[in-house]
């Protein structure tokens, strides 16, 4: 199992696009991005910000790369477009939690993944609507 876990949450919305980031403390966290201008200044929020320049054909710089993020979002996009077709903003956080679990448990066996999923549902009543009153 990897030494890190991915956990995304919805932090805002502007222009129709949801911005996603990981919650919690950034102490000691390295972030790796491509050269997109909006990522400038992340070195102030993280322990380090390493950049690969895709425009110049650079896809890795030592152990810095964007493959993990690209893989996660490719799976998320395929799942949302292929399985769910429509995701409302109201329930987006639930879909993100599901894909976080899928990504973090991708190397686990089917039985281990099933046990982990069921253990997280223990004591929770799953209802579409809460009763009034």
C-alpha positions in Angstrom: 0.0 0.0 0.0 1.2 3.5 -0.8 2.4 5.9 2.0 -0.2 8.5 1.1 -3.9 8.6 0.6 -5.9 10.8 -1.8 -8.8 12.7 -0.4 -10.6 15.4 -2.5 -13.3 17.8 -1.6 -15.3 20.5 -3.3 -14.0 23.9 -2.2 -15.9 26.2 -4.5 -17.3 26.8 -8.0 -16.7 29.5 -10.5 -17.5 29.7 -14.2 -19.1 26.3 -14.1 -16.0 24.4 -13.1 -15.5 22.8 -9.7 -12.2 23.4 -8.0 -10.9 20.4 -6.1 -8.1 20.1 -3.5 -7.0 17.9 -0.7 -8.0 18.9 2.9 -5.8 18.9 5.9 -2.3 20.0 6.8 0.2 20.6 4.0 3.2 20.3 6.3 5.9 18.3 4.5 3.7 17.8 1.4 5.2 18.1 -2.0 3.0 19.1 -4.9 3.9 18.3 -8.5 2.2 20.1 -11.4 2.7 21.0 -15.0 3.6 24.6 -16.0 0.0 25.9 -16.1 0.0 29.6 -14.9 -2.7 29.1 -12.2 -0.3 26.8 -10.2 2.2 29.6 -9.6 2.6 30.4 -5.9 1.8 26.9 -4.6 5.3 26.8 -3.1 3.9 29.2 -0.5 1.2 26.6 0.6 3.2 23.4 0.3 6.6 22.2 1.5 7.7 22.2 -2.1 6.3 22.8 -5.6 7.9 20.9 -8.4 7.0 21.6 -12.0 7.3 19.6 -15.2 7.2 21.4 -18.5 4.9 19.5 -20.8 5.2 22.2 -23.5 8.9 21.3 -23.9 8.3 17.5 -23.9 9.3 17.1 -20.2 7.1 14.6 -18.4 9.2 13.9 -15.4 11.9 15.7 -13.5 13.6 13.2 -11.2 10.7 11.7 -9.2 8.4 14.7 -9.9 5.6 13.9 -12.4 1.8 14.5 -12.8 1.0 10.9 -13.6 -0.8 10.2 -10.3 -3.2 13.2 -10.6 -3.8 12.5 -14.3 -4.6 8.8 -13.6 -7.0 9.7 -10.8 -8.9 12.3 -12.9 -9.0 10.0 -15.9 -10.7 7.3 -13.7 -13.0 9.9 -12.2 -14.0 11.2 -15.6 -14.6 7.7 -17.0 -16.7 6.8 -14.0 -18.8 9.9 -14.1 -19.3 9.9 -17.8 -19.6 6.2 -18.2 -21.6 5.0 -15.2 -23.4 8.0 -13.7 -23.9 10.3 -16.8 -25.3 13.1 -14.6 -23.9 14.3 -11.3 -25.5 17.1 -9.4 -23.5 19.7 -7.5 -25.5 18.8 -4.4 -24.2 15.2 -4.4 -20.7 15.7 -6.0 -18.9 15.3 -2.7 -20.4 11.7 -2.4 -19.1 10.8 -5.8 -15.7 12.2 -5.0 -15.6 10.1 -1.8 -16.4 7.0 -3.8 -13.6 7.6 -6.3 -11.2 8.5 -3.4 -11.9 5.0 -2.0 -11.6 3.3 -5.3 -8.2 5.0 -5.9 -6.8 4.4 -2.5 -7.9 0.8 -2.5 -6.8 0.0 -6.1 -4.0 -2.3 -5.0 -6.0 -4.2 -2.5 -7.6 -7.6 -3.2 -11.3 -7.7 -4.0 -12.0 -9.3 -0.6 -10.0 -6.7 1.3 -11.6 -3.9 -0.6 -15.1 -5.3 0.2 -14.3 -5.6 3.9 -13.0 -2.1 4.0 -16.1 -0.7 2.2 -18.5 -2.6 4.5 -16.7 -1.5 7.6 -17.1 2.1 6.6 -20.9 1.6 6.3 -21.3 0.1 9.7 -23.9 2.0 11.9 -25.0 4.2 9.0 -28.5 4.2 7.7 -28.5 4.9 4.0 -31.6 6.9 2.9 -32.3 9.0 0.0 -34.5 11.3 2.0 -34.8 11.9 5.7 -38.2 11.6 7.3 -39.9 14.9 8.1 -40.7 15.5 11.7 
